[in-house]
Amino acid sequence: MINAVRGEVAVELAGARRRLCLTLGALAEMEAGLGVVGMEALAQRVARMSAGDLMVVLVALLRGGGEVELADGLALAAVEPKAAAEAVAAAFRAAV
């Protein structure tokens, strides 16, 4: 069940419905994984993401949504780049 009040979104990734959520922990994981400090620096980096950046952000959002198994194996999962980008965008929109 998706908790929209919490900012969770359901997306289709790797052949199944997954939950993503932008949590404080996810934000901290993104900062660390992208090597930036602060929300402004994070926003600037996310605005010009590389494929590697997209992986870091998607992993953090999956963990925030409780999808730890996929987060841990995302590099080997069959996830389309467009689906990954759309999932990240949906998670950020839900957090606003």
C-alpha positions as CSV (number, residue, x, y, z in Angstrom):
1,M,0.0,0.0,0.0
2,I,1.3,3.4,-0.9
3,N,1.2,6.2,1.7
4,A,0.8,9.4,-0.4
5,V,0.9,11.5,2.8
6,R,4.4,10.3,3.4
7,G,5.3,11.1,-0.2
8,E,5.5,7.5,-1.4
9,V,5.0,6.8,-5.1
10,A,4.4,3.5,-6.9
11,V,6.4,2.9,-10.1
12,E,7.0,0.0,-12.5
13,L,10.7,-1.0,-12.4
14,A,12.4,-4.3,-13.2
15,G,9.1,-5.9,-14.0
16,A,7.3,-5.2,-10.8
17,R,5.5,-2.4,-9.0
18,R,8.0,-0.7,-6.6
19,R,7.6,2.0,-3.9
20,L,9.9,5.0,-3.9
21,C,10.1,7.7,-1.2
22,L,12.2,10.8,-0.7
23,T,13.1,10.6,2.9
24,L,15.7,12.4,5.0
25,G,17.8,9.3,4.9
26,A,17.5,9.2,1.1
27,L,18.6,12.8,0.8
28,A,21.6,12.1,3.0
29,E,22.5,9.0,0.9
30,M,22.2,11.1,-2.3
31,E,24.5,13.8,-0.9
32,A,27.1,11.2,0.2
33,G,26.9,9.2,-3.0
34,L,27.1,12.3,-5.2
35,G,29.8,13.9,-3.2
36,V,27.9,17.2,-2.5
37,V,27.0,19.1,0.6
38,G,23.7,20.8,1.1
39,M,20.4,21.0,-0.6
40,E,21.4,23.6,-3.1
41,A,24.4,21.6,-4.3
42,L,22.3,18.5,-4.5
43,A,19.6,20.3,-6.6
44,Q,22.3,21.5,-9.0
45,R,23.8,18.1,-9.4
46,V,20.4,16.4,-9.9
47,A,19.5,19.0,-12.5
48,R,22.4,17.7,-14.7
49,M,22.5,14.0,-13.7
50,S,24.8,11.5,-15.4
51,A,23.8,7.8,-15.7
52,G,25.8,7.1,-12.5
53,D,24.1,9.9,-10.7
54,L,20.7,8.5,-11.7
55,M,21.7,5.2,-10.2
56,V,22.8,6.8,-6.9
57,V,19.5,8.8,-6.7
58,L,17.3,5.8,-7.6
59,V,19.0,3.5,-5.1
60,A,18.4,6.1,-2.4
61,L,14.7,6.5,-3.3
62,L,14.2,2.8,-3.5
63,R,15.7,2.4,0.0
64,G,13.5,5.2,1.2
65,G,10.5,3.3,0.0
66,G,11.6,0.0,1.6
67,E,12.7,-1.6,-1.7
68,V,16.1,-2.7,-0.3
69,E,16.5,-5.8,-2.4
70,L,16.2,-4.0,-5.7
71,A,18.3,-1.1,-4.4
72,D,21.1,-3.5,-3.5
73,G,20.9,-5.2,-6.9
74,L,20.0,-2.3,-9.2
75,A,23.2,-2.4,-11.2
76,L,22.2,-5.9,-12.4
77,A,18.5,-5.3,-12.8
78,A,16.7,-4.8,-16.1
79,V,15.7,-1.2,-15.6
80,E,15.1,1.0,-18.7
81,P,16.9,4.4,-18.4
82,K,13.6,6.2,-19.3
83,A,11.7,4.3,-16.6
84,A,14.4,5.2,-14.0
85,A,14.3,8.9,-14.9
86,E,10.5,9.0,-14.8
87,A,10.5,7.1,-11.4
88,V,13.0,9.6,-9.9
89,A,10.9,12.6,-11.2
90,A,7.7,11.1,-9.8
91,A,9.3,10.6,-6.4
92,F,10.5,14.2,-6.3
93,R,7.1,15.5,-7.4
94,A,5.4,13.5,-4.6
95,A,7.7,15.0,-2.0
96,V,6.6,18.6,-2.8
